[in-house]
């Protein structure tokens, strides 16, 4: 009996590992054969189902980008930068759970720690009541981190894209010019480049 239980556990684990590997490799879901008797095939198939869902969430197929241009002068009033997130085809449903967000400010800029989140639809209307973002800023101000529940197109409220509006400011004595070395990393999604320009204080 103990051997039979262990065999089924091993089958489930093998299925889970294969399902996760397939999802991370971008392979289509492959429904494994089942014996309908809670035997080894069923356990492998159940493990595969679970592993595939976990791998699909881990892969996090999202498009991340910066919306619009950003500029600020040292000693100025500061500015905001919008970081947007959507699925590749705009309409796919994604519920990836809590994901780590790591935003690196372009050279010459620092985060002020304020972050707002909202949904923005393709028709430019906004929607969805989102919880506040609890963000942390590194000692040098360059890195902003927070964990947030990423979900899109799961209801009428979370349509199209998420927009994170983050407070940004030019540091004192920053050299004038445009910088393109900022980075927005959300989970395992491909990172986006963040850009901002240091301008002269008109005062």
C-alpha positions in Angstrom: 0.0 0.0 0.0 2.8 2.4 0.9 4.5 1.7 -2.4 1.3 2.4 -4.3 0.8 5.8 -2.5 4.4 6.7 -3.2 4.1 5.8 -6.8 1.1 8.0 -7.2 2.9 10.9 -5.4 5.8 10.4 -7.8 3.5 10.5 -10.8 1.9 13.7 -9.6 5.3 15.3 -9.1 6.5 14.2 -12.5 3.3 15.6 -14.0 3.6 18.9 -12.1 7.2 19.4 -13.2 6.4 18.6 -16.9 3.3 20.9 -16.9 5.4 23.8 -15.4 8.2 23.2 -17.9 5.7 23.2 -20.9 4.1 26.4 -19.8 7.4 28.3 -19.2 8.5 27.1 -22.6 5.4 28.6 -24.2 4.1 25.2 -25.3 0.3 24.7 -25.7 -1.5 22.8 -23.0 -1.3 19.1 -23.5 -4.1 17.1 -21.8 -2.4 13.9 -20.6 -4.3 10.6 -20.8 -6.3 9.6 -17.7 -7.3 6.2 -16.5 -10.4 7.4 -14.6 -9.6 5.3 -11.6 -7.4 7.7 -9.6 -4.5 5.6 -10.7 -1.0 6.6 -11.8 -2.2 8.3 -15.0 -4.8 10.3 -13.2 -2.3 11.5 -10.7 0.2 12.5 -13.4 -2.5 14.3 -15.3 -3.7 16.2 -12.2 -0.1 17.2 -11.4 0.4 18.3 -15.0 -2.8 20.5 -14.8 -1.5 22.2 -11.6 2.0 22.6 -12.9 0.9 24.1 -16.1 -1.3 26.7 -14.4 1.6 27.6 -12.0 4.0 27.9 -14.9 1.6 30.0 -16.9 1.2 32.4 -14.0 5.0 32.4 -13.4 5.7 33.2 -17.1 3.5 36.3 -16.9 3.0 37.2 -20.5 2.6 41.0 -20.2 3.7 44.1 -22.1 5.1 46.9 -20.0 5.9 50.3 -21.3 6.3 54.0 -20.3 3.5 56.3 -21.4 4.6 59.7 -22.7 7.7 61.9 -22.1 8.9 63.0 -18.7 11.1 66.0 -17.7 12.1 67.8 -14.6 14.7 70.4 -13.4 16.9 70.0 -10.3 15.2 71.7 -7.5 11.9 71.8 -9.4 8.5 70.7 -8.4 9.0 67.1 -9.5 6.9 65.1 -12.0 5.2 61.8 -12.5 5.9 58.9 -14.8 3.2 56.5 -16.0 4.2 52.8 -16.3 1.5 50.8 -18.2 0.8 47.0 -18.2 -1.3 45.0 -20.6 -1.6 41.5 -22.1 0.0 41.0 -25.6 -3.4 40.9 -27.3 -5.2 43.4 -24.9 -8.1 41.0 -24.2 -6.4 37.9 -22.6 -7.3 37.1 -19.0 -4.4 37.2 -16.6 -4.6 36.7 -12.8 -1.0 36.3 -11.7 -1.5 37.0 -8.0 1.0 39.1 -6.0 4.0 40.1 -8.1 7.2 42.0 -7.3 7.6 45.3 -9.0 11.1 46.8 -9.3 11.4 50.2 -11.0 14.8 51.8 -11.5 14.8 55.6 -12.1 16.9 57.0 -15.0 20.2 58.5 -14.1 19.8 61.9 -12.6 16.4 61.1 -11.1 15.0 59.6 -7.9 11.6 58.3 -6.8 9.7 60.2 -4.1 7.8 57.1 -3.0 4.3 57.9 -4.2 2.6 55.4 -6.4 -1.0 55.3 -7.6 -2.6 52.5 -9.6 -5.7 52.5 -11.8 -7.1 50.7 -14.8 -7.2 52.6 -18.1 -9.4 51.4 -20.9 -8.7 51.8 -24.6 -11.4 54.5 -24.8 -9.3 56.5 -22.3 -11.8 56.1 -19.4 -10.6 54.8 -16.1 -12.1 52.2 -13.8 -11.6 49.7 -11.0 -11.2 50.4 -7.3 -7.6 49.4 -6.6 -6.0 49.1 -3.2 -3.2 51.6 -2.3 0.3 50.7 -3.3 2.8 50.2 -0.4 6.1 51.1 -2.0 9.6 51.3 -0.7 12.4 53.5 -2.0 16.1 52.6 -1.7 18.5 54.9 0.2 19.8 56.4 -3.0 16.3 57.0 -4.4 17.0 55.1 -7.6 15.0 51.9 -6.9 11.3 51.7 -6.1 9.9 48.3 -5.0 6.5 47.0 -4.2 4.4 43.9 -4.4 1.0 44.1 -6.1 -1.8 41.8 -7.4 -1.6 41.8 -11.1 -4.9 40.9 -12.8 -6.4 42.0 -16.2 -9.6 41.3 -18.0 -11.1 39.2 -15.2 -14.2 41.4 -14.9 -15.7 44.6 -16.3 -13.6 46.6 -13.8 -10.1 45.6 -14.7 -10.2 46.0 -18.5 -7.3 46.7 -20.9 -4.4 48.0 -18.9 -3.0 48.9 -15.5 -1.3 52.3 -15.1 1.1 52.9 -12.2 1.6 56.7 -11.7 4.9 57.2 -9.8 6.4 60.4 -8.4 9.8 61.2 -9.9 12.2 64.2 -9.4 15.5 65.3 -10.8 18.3 65.2 -8.2 20.3 68.2 -7.3 23.1 69.1 -9.7 22.0 66.4 -12.2 23.5 66.9 -15.6 21.2 68.2 -18.3 20.0 65.8 -21.0 17.8 62.9 -21.7 18.5 59.6 -19.9 17.2 56.2 -21.1 18.7 53.8 -18.6 15.7 53.4 -16.3 14.0 50.0 -16.0 10.5 48.7 -15.1 10.5 45.1 -14.1 7.3 43.3 -13.1 7.6 39.7 -12.1 9.0 37.7 -15.0 7.5 39.9 -17.7 10.0 41.4 -20.2 11.4 44.6 -18.7 10.6 48.1 -20.1 13.0 51.0 -20.5 12.2 54.2 -18.6 13.3 57.5 -20.0 13.3 61.1 -18.6 15.0 64.4 -19.4 16.8 66.7 -17.0 16.0 70.3 -18.0 17.1 73.7 -16.8 15.1 75.4 -14.1 13.3 78.2 -15.8 13.3 80.3 -12.6 
